[in-house]
């Protein structure tokens, strides 16, 4: 009888650990940003999760661009590092270093905002299979902004 109970217990542990492993990869996929201006692919990078811009609704600057870049592909021109100002936005890693902390939450990472050239601490919560709450903040998460990305 003890062998049967032990076997059942081991099966339960194995099944729950594989379900736990599946949960942490739920974040992976192609996410539409809040205003559908871009798509970000979230993927595994080592033991963590990262994300890069893979599509832009408007990949080129408008013809009347005030900085004289009309018609050219968008670059990271607001980055404070002069060496990075010419890197393309397409393919740019903007999410780095996230780990799964349980309860559909990934934290410990950073998010880069190419609209202002700043890096923020970030926490992401999968509120349901098609909605990802992305919260960028400075210091503690109370001082930040939350946006919703969709699959």
Secondary structure, 3 states (H helix, E strand, C coil): CHHHHHHHHHHHHHHHHHHHHHHHCCCCEEEECCCCCEEEEEEEECCEEEEEEEEECCCECCCCCCCCCCCCECECCCCCCHHHCCCECCCCEEEEEEEEEECCEEEEEEEEECCCCEEEEEEEEEEECCEEEEEEECCCCCCEEEEEEEC
